[in-house]
Protein backbone atom coordinates (compact mmCIF):
# COMPACT_ATOMS: atom_id res chain seq x y z
CA UNK A 1 0.00 0.00 0.00
CA UNK A 2 1.17 3.60 -0.53
CA UNK A 3 3.07 4.96 2.42
CA UNK A 4 4.67 1.64 3.37
CA UNK A 5 7.74 2.64 5.40
CA UNK A 6 11.19 2.03 3.99
CA UNK A 7 13.11 -0.88 5.53
CA UNK A 8 16.23 0.23 7.42
CA UNK A 9 18.58 -2.18 5.59
CA UNK A 10 20.88 -2.33 8.59
CA UNK A 11 22.89 -5.25 7.23
CA UNK A 12 24.60 -2.91 4.76
CA UNK A 13 27.52 -0.63 5.53
CA UNK A 14 26.70 3.05 5.47
CA UNK A 15 28.20 5.49 2.95
CA UNK A 16 27.49 3.15 0.07
CA UNK A 17 25.72 3.54 -3.26
CA UNK A 18 22.59 1.75 -4.43
CA UNK A 19 21.60 1.35 -8.08
CA UNK A 20 18.16 0.70 -9.52
CA UNK A 21 17.99 -0.45 -13.14
CA UNK A 22 14.56 -0.12 -14.70
CA UNK A 23 13.99 2.85 -12.40
CA UNK A 24 11.08 4.31 -14.38
CA UNK A 25 8.77 1.30 -14.04
CA UNK A 26 6.23 0.95 -11.26
CA UNK A 27 8.40 -1.37 -9.18
CA UNK A 28 11.62 0.48 -10.04
CA UNK A 29 10.23 3.84 -8.89
CA UNK A 30 9.11 2.29 -5.61
CA UNK A 31 12.56 0.80 -5.04
CA UNK A 32 14.11 4.23 -5.61
CA UNK A 33 11.73 5.86 -3.10
CA UNK A 34 12.51 3.31 -0.40
CA UNK A 35 16.26 3.43 -0.97
CA UNK A 36 16.29 7.22 -0.78
CA UNK A 37 14.14 7.21 2.36
CA UNK A 38 15.91 4.46 4.30
CA UNK A 39 18.93 6.59 5.17
CA UNK A 40 21.36 3.76 4.58
CA UNK A 41 22.87 4.90 1.28
CA UNK A 42 24.64 8.14 0.45
CA UNK A 43 23.60 7.89 -3.17
CA UNK A 44 20.95 6.17 -5.30
CA UNK A 45 21.64 6.00 -9.03
CA UNK A 46 18.64 5.52 -11.32
CA UNK A 47 19.15 3.86 -14.70
CA UNK A 48 16.66 3.15 -17.48
CA UNK A 49 16.16 3.72 -21.18
CA UNK A 50 15.34 7.36 -20.44
CA UNK A 51 18.26 8.28 -18.18
CA UNK A 52 21.71 9.63 -19.00
CA UNK A 53 23.51 7.34 -19.35
CA UNK A 54 20.75 5.11 -20.68
CA UNK A 55 20.44 1.35 -20.46
CA UNK A 56 18.74 -0.24 -23.46
CA UNK A 57 18.82 -4.02 -23.77
CA UNK A 58 18.70 -3.71 -27.56
CA UNK A 59 22.08 -1.93 -27.33
CA UNK A 60 24.58 -4.06 -25.35
CA UNK A 61 27.11 -1.23 -25.48
CA UNK A 62 24.80 0.94 -23.41
CA UNK A 63 25.02 -1.55 -20.54
CA UNK A 64 28.81 -1.51 -20.55
CA UNK A 65 28.85 2.30 -20.72
CA UNK A 66 26.41 2.65 -17.84
CA UNK A 67 28.47 0.28 -15.69
CA UNK A 68 31.60 2.34 -16.44
CA UNK A 69 29.70 5.50 -15.44
CA UNK A 70 28.67 3.95 -12.12
CA UNK A 71 32.20 2.73 -11.45
CA UNK A 72 33.62 6.20 -12.11
CA UNK A 73 30.98 7.87 -9.93
CA UNK A 74 31.68 5.53 -7.03
CA UNK A 75 35.44 6.02 -7.38
CA UNK A 76 35.12 9.80 -7.51
CA UNK A 77 33.06 9.76 -4.31
CA UNK A 78 35.32 7.16 -2.65
CA UNK A 79 32.31 4.95 -2.05
CA UNK A 80 31.35 1.33 -2.69
CA UNK A 81 28.40 0.06 -4.69
CA UNK A 82 26.57 -2.05 -2.11
CA UNK A 83 23.25 -2.82 -3.77
CA UNK A 84 22.23 -3.28 -7.40
CA UNK A 85 18.58 -4.01 -8.18
CA UNK A 86 17.50 -5.05 -11.67
CA UNK A 87 13.81 -4.17 -11.81
CA UNK A 88 13.39 -4.74 -15.53
CA UNK A 89 10.95 -7.22 -17.04
CA UNK A 90 8.60 -7.91 -19.93
CA UNK A 91 5.41 -9.93 -20.07
CA UNK A 92 3.15 -8.38 -22.70
CA UNK A 93 2.62 -5.36 -24.93
CA UNK A 94 0.15 -4.07 -27.51
CA UNK A 95 1.20 -6.83 -29.93
CA UNK A 96 1.97 -9.90 -27.81
CA UNK A 97 0.19 -11.59 -24.92
CA UNK A 98 1.29 -14.63 -22.87
CA UNK A 99 0.58 -17.86 -24.73
CA UNK A 100 -2.23 -20.12 -23.56
CA UNK A 101 -1.22 -23.03 -25.81
CA UNK A 102 1.59 -24.29 -28.04
CA UNK A 103 -0.17 -23.08 -31.17
CA UNK A 104 0.21 -19.48 -29.97
CA UNK A 105 4.02 -19.57 -29.74
CA UNK A 106 5.57 -16.83 -31.90
CA UNK A 107 9.29 -16.55 -32.53
CA UNK A 108 9.26 -12.75 -32.26
CA UNK A 109 7.52 -12.76 -28.90
CA UNK A 110 9.82 -15.44 -27.52
CA UNK A 111 12.90 -13.56 -28.75
CA UNK A 112 11.72 -10.33 -27.13
CA UNK A 113 10.96 -12.13 -23.87
CA UNK A 114 14.41 -13.71 -23.76
CA UNK A 115 16.09 -10.41 -24.65
CA UNK A 116 14.47 -8.46 -21.82
CA UNK A 117 14.04 -11.20 -19.20
CA UNK A 118 17.28 -13.16 -19.64
CA UNK A 119 19.87 -11.74 -22.06
CA UNK A 120 19.66 -8.18 -20.78
CA UNK A 121 19.97 -9.20 -17.12
CA UNK A 122 22.86 -11.53 -18.03
CA UNK A 123 24.73 -8.55 -19.48
CA UNK A 124 23.91 -6.54 -16.36
CA UNK A 125 25.52 -9.29 -14.28
CA UNK A 126 28.52 -9.34 -16.59
CA UNK A 127 29.20 -5.62 -16.39
CA UNK A 128 27.85 -4.61 -12.96
CA UNK A 129 28.88 -7.39 -10.56
CA UNK A 130 32.59 -6.59 -11.05
CA UNK A 131 31.83 -3.20 -9.46
CA UNK A 132 30.75 -4.79 -6.17
CA UNK A 133 33.36 -4.47 -3.41
CA UNK A 134 35.50 -7.34 -2.17
CA UNK A 135 34.71 -6.69 1.49
CA UNK A 136 31.42 -6.24 3.30
CA UNK A 137 27.92 -7.21 2.25
CA UNK A 138 26.85 -6.38 -1.30
CA UNK A 139 23.91 -7.64 -3.35
CA UNK A 140 22.90 -7.95 -6.98
CA UNK A 141 19.19 -8.79 -7.09
CA UNK A 142 17.16 -9.34 -10.25
CA UNK A 143 13.41 -9.72 -10.56
CA UNK A 144 12.43 -13.20 -11.64
CA UNK A 145 8.95 -14.76 -11.31
CA UNK A 146 7.45 -17.78 -9.60
CA UNK A 147 6.10 -18.94 -12.95
CA UNK A 148 9.73 -19.39 -14.01
CA UNK A 149 10.01 -22.24 -11.51
CA UNK A 150 10.00 -25.58 -13.33
CA UNK A 151 9.32 -27.48 -10.12
CA UNK A 152 6.29 -25.33 -9.32
CA UNK A 153 4.75 -25.45 -12.80
CA UNK A 154 1.33 -27.11 -12.55
CA UNK A 155 -0.64 -25.28 -15.23
CA UNK A 156 1.59 -24.86 -18.30
CA UNK A 157 1.09 -21.98 -20.70
CA UNK A 158 2.97 -18.68 -20.73
CA UNK A 159 5.75 -20.50 -22.61
CA UNK A 160 8.01 -17.59 -23.48
CA UNK A 161 7.82 -15.82 -20.13
CA UNK A 162 8.23 -19.02 -18.09
CA UNK A 163 11.19 -20.16 -20.20
CA UNK A 164 12.94 -16.78 -20.11
CA UNK A 165 12.60 -16.49 -16.34
CA UNK A 166 13.83 -20.07 -15.91
CA UNK A 167 16.87 -19.11 -17.98
CA UNK A 168 17.36 -16.04 -15.78
CA UNK A 169 17.35 -18.23 -12.68
CA UNK A 170 20.13 -20.39 -14.13
CA UNK A 171 22.13 -17.28 -15.03
CA UNK A 172 21.81 -16.05 -11.44
CA UNK A 173 23.02 -19.38 -10.10
CA UNK A 174 26.06 -19.42 -12.41
CA UNK A 175 26.92 -15.81 -11.58
CA UNK A 176 26.69 -16.47 -7.85
CA UNK A 177 29.12 -19.38 -8.10
CA UNK A 178 31.68 -17.32 -10.03
CA UNK A 179 31.20 -14.24 -7.86
CA UNK A 180 31.90 -16.18 -4.66
CA UNK A 181 35.40 -17.05 -5.88
CA UNK A 182 36.60 -13.45 -5.59
CA UNK A 183 33.98 -11.71 -3.41
CA UNK A 184 33.00 -13.95 -0.54
CA UNK A 185 30.44 -11.54 0.93
CA UNK A 186 28.73 -10.67 -2.36
CA UNK A 187 25.25 -12.06 -2.96
CA UNK A 188 23.49 -12.64 -6.29
CA UNK A 189 19.85 -13.67 -6.14
CA UNK A 190 16.60 -13.92 -8.08
CA UNK A 191 13.52 -12.37 -6.46
CA UNK A 192 9.84 -13.10 -7.09
CA UNK A 193 7.92 -9.89 -6.35
CA UNK A 194 4.51 -11.52 -6.20
CA UNK A 195 1.53 -10.07 -8.03
CA UNK A 196 2.00 -6.32 -8.10
CA UNK A 197 -0.47 -3.70 -9.25
CA UNK A 198 1.58 -2.46 -12.21
CA UNK A 199 1.19 -2.43 -15.97
CA UNK A 200 3.18 -5.66 -16.23
CA UNK A 201 1.22 -8.06 -14.02
CA UNK A 202 -1.83 -6.09 -12.92
CA UNK A 203 -4.00 -7.07 -15.92
CA UNK A 204 -3.46 -10.76 -15.07
CA UNK A 205 -4.30 -10.56 -11.37
CA UNK A 206 -7.05 -13.00 -10.46
CA UNK A 207 -9.58 -12.72 -7.67
CA UNK A 208 -8.20 -14.18 -4.47
CA UNK A 209 -4.56 -13.39 -5.22
CA UNK A 210 -2.54 -11.23 -2.86
CA UNK A 211 -2.14 -8.18 -5.10
CA UNK A 212 0.40 -5.77 -3.62
CA UNK A 213 1.05 -2.13 -4.34
CA UNK A 214 4.55 -1.35 -5.70
CA UNK A 215 5.47 0.28 -2.35
CA UNK A 216 4.37 -2.79 -0.41
CA UNK A 217 6.06 -5.29 -2.74
CA UNK A 218 9.39 -3.46 -2.82
CA UNK A 219 9.41 -2.99 0.95
CA UNK A 220 8.91 -6.74 1.32
CA UNK A 221 11.68 -7.55 -1.14
CA UNK A 222 14.09 -5.14 0.55
CA UNK A 223 13.42 -6.87 3.87
CA UNK A 224 14.32 -10.17 2.21
CA UNK A 225 17.53 -8.63 0.84
CA UNK A 226 18.38 -7.20 4.26
CA UNK A 227 18.21 -10.63 5.84
CA UNK A 228 20.30 -12.47 3.27
CA UNK A 229 23.61 -14.12 4.11
CA UNK A 230 26.41 -14.96 1.65
CA UNK A 231 25.56 -18.66 2.00
CA UNK A 232 22.21 -17.89 0.32
CA UNK A 233 23.77 -16.41 -2.81
CA UNK A 234 22.45 -18.03 -5.96
CA UNK A 235 19.02 -18.57 -4.42
CA UNK A 236 15.52 -17.90 -5.72
CA UNK A 237 13.34 -16.14 -3.12
CA UNK A 238 9.78 -14.88 -2.93
CA UNK A 239 8.84 -11.49 -1.53
CA UNK A 240 7.87 -13.16 1.77
CA UNK A 241 11.32 -14.68 2.20
CA UNK A 242 10.40 -18.23 1.22
CA UNK A 243 12.89 -20.01 -1.03
CA UNK A 244 11.29 -21.18 -4.26
CA UNK A 245 11.99 -24.44 -6.12
CA UNK A 246 13.89 -24.29 -9.39
Buried (B, 14 or more C-beta within 10 A) or exposed (E): EEEBEBBEBEBBBEBBBBBBBBBBBBBBBBBBBBBBEBEBBEBBBBBBBEBEBBBBBEEBEBBBBBBEBBBEBBEEEEBBBBBBBBBBBBBBEEEBBBBEEEEBEEEEBBEBBBBBBBBBBBBBBBBBBEBBBEEBBBBBBBBBBBBBBEEEBEEEBBBBBBBBBBBBBBBBBBBBEEBBEEBEBBBBBBBBBBBBBBEBBEEEBEEEEEBBBBBBBBBBBBBBBBEBEBEBBBBBBBBEEEEBEB
